């Protein structure tokens, strides 16, 4: 189902209008995601607990009748043209630009042996860009599914996730883990996904109570992952793992490190590297605790884990911001809220809140009074639900 903020007919009409009355053949929905807990652990082979949400990228695709691919995005009001015969291995020249994502997806599909055809894609979205809801992964997956549909090819969701991750690494310049692409392609409706990022094994945990909802609050403070701060933390985690590996040879990544092992190696690390590693090691444990709490319907324990996650991201990983911290404290002060934390890579973006359904108006009022007036913005409070992963639907011939 297409989210009510974007209806299928408007996207189809946009395609026909942009491409001179041409008829598309496929309608693609690729959801965004919100990570309930397990932040900055996916590239450390850890455990994460995301859901796909009811906002995303919606794209229509059809054959172009030429040797190029055209991808238009309403979010940027631009078209990127990719020449099939000329595109070669990535040289990173698009890093930092939205065009890096469709270019990278096309190149990585070709590298995986997919014979691409000339394609036109019109993409619309109700995901705010840079808000930490994985708009980039949703765009990658939408483009991949559109290209595959026109080419008459099919790949398993896990293969699409890997291809889109490579596009982000090689073209967008973001050394992300597999979480965003994996949940975008493989989520199950009405369930959180407990994903082991090393084994790439997912366990779906049904949401236990319809009277408890997930709120996403957009701080309106934007981040940009390719500016170096994300990559710096990836490297710091690698240095921490290397330090522990010098005395514990079996350690591959911080996933393998216990709190006791980390403390034993503290003197061999820079203080900032130790703090980064402490966040990852404790966050993996908090994610396990949160998943267990969700399975037994214990939202008090679930909220405690969420709160601990934010405090660690703020103090040890240092990826929060004044705006995010204020939003978290505002939400936590509302009766009926179990927990709140920043979600996504940080440096801006969104806060995720677990709350009773009847607390939603109180959260909205508190945000208006305590946050919006202070920062002179309108933070958007969105009630969301766990949705299924990406889908492709054939467009009927007129």
Number of C-alpha atoms within 10 A of each C-alpha: 10 17 17 10 10 16 12 18 9 11 20 22 16 18 24 16 12 13 17 8 11 14 21 25 18 22 27 27 30 32 37 31 31 27 26 29 31 29 28 29 25 22 21 23 22 27 32 28 25 26 31 34 29 24 27 30 29 29 28 32 30 25 23 19 11 12 14 19 24 19 22 22 19 13 15 11 9 12 16 16 16 20 16 19 8 9 14 12 13 17 9 14 12 17 20 17 12 17 21 23 28 30 24 29 28 26 24 25 21 17 13 11 8 18 14 21 21 19 26 29 30 27 27 23 25 18 22 19 18 23 25 28 28 26 24 24 30 29 28 30 32 33 30 24 30 29 29 23 24 21 17 12 12 12 12 9 19 16 15 24 25 16 25 32 29 23 26 24 19 24 27 27 22 21 18 20 23 23 28 27 29 29 33 33 26 19 25 21 19 19 20 27 29 23 24 18 21 16 10 13 12 19 14 17 17 16 17 15 12 10 9 19 21 22 23 24 26 25 25 21 19 16 17 19 19 15 13 12 14 19 16 11 19 19 13 19 26 18 19 26 24 18 20 26 19 12 12 15 9 11 16 16 20 26 21 17 21 15 13 9 14 20 13 12 17 19 11 14 18 12 11 15 22 24 21 22 30 23 23 28 21 16 27 25 16 23 25 18 17 25 25 15 18 21 15 11 16 15 22 16 19 25 23 17 27 28 22 18 27 26 18 22 23 20 13 18 23 17 21 23 16 12 19 28 17 16 26 24 15 17 29 21 14 18 14 18 24 23 27 31 32 36 32 28 25 29 24 25 27 33 29 27 29 26 25 19 16 14 17 24 11 15 24 17 12 17 24 17 12 15 20 17 11 12 13 8 13 14 20 16 21 15 16 16 21 23 22 22 24 25 18 18 12 13 16 10 7 4
